[in-house]
Amino acid sequence: MPNLPDHPVTRRWPARNPAVLQLYSLPTPNGVKIGVALEELGLPYEAHLVNFGTDDQFTPEFLALNPNNKIPAILDPDGPGGQPIALFESGAILLYLADKTGKLMPRDPVARWHTIQWLMWQMGGVGPMFGQLGYFHSFAGKEIEDKRPHERYRAEVERLLKVLDGQLAGRDWVMGDDFTIADIAIAPWVRTLLTHYQAEGLVGWQSLRHVPAWFDRFMARPAVQRGVNVPPRP
């Protein structure tokens, strides 16, 4: 890839300090993951707002970074071997940041793969299912007379929360004593389910024994409190 100052995305979002990691994002659940991770890791970075309200994600400059026109995406001038790297997809970025720093990921090989397992669980299940429930419960989908789609996603979100509840029994964090990228991947979607979708009453939240306390622990972390608003919304 071209050096960071030469990348098309920097024409629309100029870097103040081209030597640090550049984040292009919006504080949606997937965007929050990377803001929280960067704050937890203490990596120097610059955050650039990709404003969906003005269709920034469809501009040629952003598509040169992520042809899938989704946030988050990053440019790191100090990638593997000291070479710049561009990445999109929040799960891939979390794995990259954990590998880059040696943090937020267990060193034990078995525990590492179990952490990746729960990251994939979030990417393949929690994100898509929670997002669909949000659409059918809170947005345009609620106008659809056929309620079967709504019930399908509601039931699946309830099931996924029960799976998470079982994993957290006797644990402070998804992987036990250690806070990892698995927690960072999952918790922003739980936050959106409760605050943005206001679906708490639909999915058996009050019957969960372990998820609410885990979520409270997550939200109490100072780095999380900073990261959930990176970059600030317009």
Phi, psi and omega per residue, in radians:
M1 nan 2.780 3.106
P2 -1.186 2.781 3.029
N3 -1.039 2.686 -3.019
L4 -0.912 -0.821 -3.111
P5 -1.121 -0.309 -3.113
D6 -1.672 -0.117 -3.091
H7 -1.244 2.411 -3.115
P8 -0.968 -0.558 -3.082
V9 -1.114 -0.475 -3.115
T10 -1.323 -0.186 3.037
R11 -1.264 -0.632 3.134
R12 -1.489 -0.617 3.135
W13 -2.176 1.432 -3.088
P14 -1.071 2.466 3.097
A15 -1.460 2.255 3.053
R16 -1.269 -0.662 3.103
N17 -2.277 1.647 -3.071
P18 -1.124 -0.143 -3.122
A19 -1.438 -0.177 -3.094
V20 -1.923 2.846 -3.140
L21 -1.063 2.397 3.141
Q22 -1.918 2.186 3.131
L23 -1.903 2.295 3.093
Y24 -2.057 1.955 -2.892
S25 -2.809 -3.093 3.075
L26 -2.682 2.481 -3.056
P27 -1.341 1.016 2.854
T28 -1.445 3.068 3.128
P29 -0.957 -0.774 -3.131
N30 -1.213 -0.623 3.084
G31 -1.187 -0.688 -3.137
V32 -1.048 -0.622 3.118
K33 -0.878 -0.827 -3.025
I34 -1.358 -0.638 3.044
G35 -1.034 -0.769 3.125
V36 -1.139 -0.790 -3.116
A37 -1.055 -0.775 -3.125
L38 -1.123 -0.689 3.111
E39 -1.202 -0.722 3.105
E40 -1.090 -0.674 -3.086
L41 -1.410 -0.337 -3.113
G42 1.234 0.408 3.111
L43 -1.325 2.418 3.021
P44 -1.197 2.367 -3.125
Y45 -2.749 2.857 2.966
E46 -2.100 2.378 -3.130
A47 -1.897 2.273 3.135
H48 -2.041 2.242 -3.107
L49 -1.335 2.163 2.977
V50 -1.735 1.799 -2.971
N51 -1.513 1.919 3.110
F52 -1.168 -0.439 -3.140
G53 -1.128 -0.451 3.094
T54 -1.967 0.280 3.073
D55 1.020 0.635 3.090
D56 -0.991 -0.556 -3.045
Q57 -1.201 -0.228 -3.138
F58 -1.794 0.047 -3.119
T59 -1.282 2.646 3.125
P60 -0.997 -0.600 -3.110
E61 -1.148 -0.760 3.135
F62 -1.262 -0.663 3.126
L63 -1.124 -0.417 3.052
A64 -1.187 -0.417 3.103
L65 -1.605 -0.769 3.130
N66 -2.363 1.748 -3.141
P67 -1.143 -0.204 3.103
N68 -1.528 0.065 3.075
N69 0.815 0.748 3.082
K70 -2.216 2.697 3.006
I71 -1.758 2.766 0.005
P72 -1.554 2.900 2.983
A73 -2.538 2.722 -3.136
I74 -2.361 2.731 2.858
L75 -2.147 2.162 3.086
D76 -2.045 1.982 -3.139
P77 -1.203 -0.300 -3.127
D78 -2.024 1.168 -3.132
G79 -1.527 -2.803 -3.135
P80 -0.990 2.317 -3.123
G81 1.191 0.299 -3.126
G82 1.350 0.119 -3.138
Q83 -1.667 2.599 3.135
P84 -1.164 2.622 3.117
I85 -2.444 2.448 3.029
A86 -1.951 2.399 -3.129
L87 -2.472 2.496 2.901
F88 -2.233 3.067 -3.003
E89 1.378 2.056 -3.011
S90 -1.070 -0.658 3.130
G91 -1.127 -0.755 3.102
A92 -1.102 -0.683 -3.134
I93 -1.166 -0.718 3.091
L94 -1.055 -0.766 3.112
L95 -1.101 -0.726 3.136
Y96 -1.090 -0.816 -3.109
L97 -1.133 -0.676 3.099
A98 -1.119 -0.758 3.126
D99 -1.174 -0.666 -3.107
K100 -1.102 -0.662 -3.024
T101 -1.792 -0.313 -3.031
G102 1.253 0.401 -3.110
K103 -2.207 2.867 3.104
L104 1.111 0.308 3.119
M105 -2.559 2.251 3.125
P106 -1.050 2.582 3.089
R107 -1.421 -0.527 3.118
D108 -1.090 2.262 -3.060
P109 -1.040 -0.695 -3.138
V110 -1.159 -0.810 3.121
A111 -1.119 -0.586 3.093
R112 -1.064 -0.831 -3.121
W113 -1.193 -0.567 3.064
H114 -1.161 -0.633 3.068
T115 -1.128 -0.784 3.096
I116 -1.075 -0.662 3.091
Q117 -0.974 -0.823 -3.124
W118 -1.263 -0.514 3.017
L119 -1.104 -0.790 3.122
M120 -1.141 -0.598 3.066
W121 -1.035 -0.747 3.094
Q122 -1.161 -0.810 -3.070
M123 -1.120 -0.695 -3.068
G124 -1.552 -0.362 -3.061
G125 -2.112 -1.114 -3.014
V126 -1.040 -0.879 -3.105
G127 -1.040 -0.998 -3.124
P128 -1.074 -0.754 -3.072
M129 -1.255 -0.749 3.100
F130 -1.094 -0.723 -3.132
G131 -1.103 -0.698 3.116
Q132 -1.178 -0.686 3.085
L133 -1.077 -0.734 3.106
G134 -1.022 -0.710 -3.139
Y135 -1.109 -0.839 -3.049
F136 -1.380 -0.348 -3.133
H137 -1.677 -0.650 -2.960
S138 -2.012 -0.320 -3.006
F139 -2.099 -2.561 -2.981
A140 -1.064 -0.492 -3.106
G141 -1.101 -0.368 -3.113
K142 -1.205 -0.245 3.124
E143 -1.487 -0.145 -3.131
I144 -1.312 2.207 -3.069
E145 -1.173 -0.654 3.137
D146 -1.246 1.969 -3.046
K147 -1.581 0.046 -3.139
R148 -1.104 -0.723 3.087
P149 -1.051 -0.755 3.123
H150 -1.015 -0.812 -3.097
E151 -1.185 -0.631 3.116
R152 -1.040 -0.836 -3.108
Y153 -1.301 -0.614 3.087
R154 -1.045 -0.824 -3.115
A155 -1.124 -0.641 -3.138
E156 -1.238 -0.666 3.065
V157 -1.100 -0.748 3.101
E158 -1.054 -0.743 3.129
R159 -1.102 -0.789 -3.132
L160 -1.081 -0.696 3.098
L161 -1.103 -0.634 3.092
K162 -1.176 -0.653 3.069
V163 -1.062 -0.812 3.117
L164 -1.100 -0.687 3.134
D165 -1.065 -0.717 3.105
G166 -1.144 -0.690 3.127
Q167 -1.133 -0.556 -3.077
L168 -1.502 -0.061 3.120
A169 -1.063 2.122 3.141
G170 1.294 0.234 -3.099
R171 -2.240 2.523 2.990
D172 -1.369 -0.619 -3.081
W173 -2.282 2.948 -3.058
V174 -0.968 -0.660 -3.117
M175 -1.703 0.167 3.110
G176 1.947 -2.086 -3.107
D177 -1.399 -0.380 -2.995
D178 -1.744 2.283 3.021
F179 -1.332 2.202 -3.041
T180 -2.343 -3.128 3.082
I181 -1.123 -0.332 3.073
A182 -1.115 -0.787 3.088
D183 -1.104 -0.733 -3.106
I184 -1.147 -0.560 3.132
A185 -1.286 -0.692 -2.980
I186 -1.477 -0.778 -2.955
A187 -1.072 -0.664 3.116
P188 -1.048 -0.539 3.092
W189 -1.274 -0.617 3.051
V190 -1.132 -0.718 3.108
R191 -1.021 -0.786 -3.139
T192 -1.177 -0.658 3.090
L193 -0.999 -0.712 -3.069
L194 -1.431 -0.735 -2.972
T195 -1.655 -0.795 -3.042
H196 -1.530 -0.781 3.140
Y197 -1.474 -0.377 -3.118
Q198 0.878 0.861 -3.076
A199 -1.856 0.266 -3.087
E200 -0.916 -0.754 -3.074
G201 -1.299 -0.189 -3.073
L202 -1.575 -0.409 -2.852
V203 -2.075 0.360 3.067
G204 1.240 0.515 -3.107
W205 -0.991 -0.734 -3.078
Q206 -1.169 -0.344 3.140
S207 -1.543 -0.138 -3.130
L208 -1.309 2.400 -3.051
R209 -1.674 -0.464 -2.970
H210 -2.175 -0.516 -3.074
V211 -1.089 -0.782 -3.102
P212 -1.019 -0.755 -3.132
A213 -1.180 -0.682 3.069
W214 -1.052 -0.770 3.136
F215 -1.116 -0.718 3.094
D216 -1.082 -0.716 3.095
R217 -1.078 -0.736 3.114
F218 -1.044 -0.888 -3.063
M219 -1.199 -0.348 3.138
A220 -1.395 -0.203 -3.109
R221 -1.243 2.277 -3.124
P222 -0.995 -0.698 -3.133
A223 -1.150 -0.605 3.085
V224 -1.143 -0.763 -3.127
Q225 -1.073 -0.553 3.054
R226 -1.359 -0.716 -2.992
G227 -1.262 -0.417 -3.089
V228 -1.227 -0.135 3.134
N229 -2.157 0.643 -3.141
V230 -2.005 2.136 -0.295
P231 -1.318 2.781 -3.116
P232 -1.013 2.496 3.082
R233 -1.174 2.689 3.119
P234 -1.165 nan nan
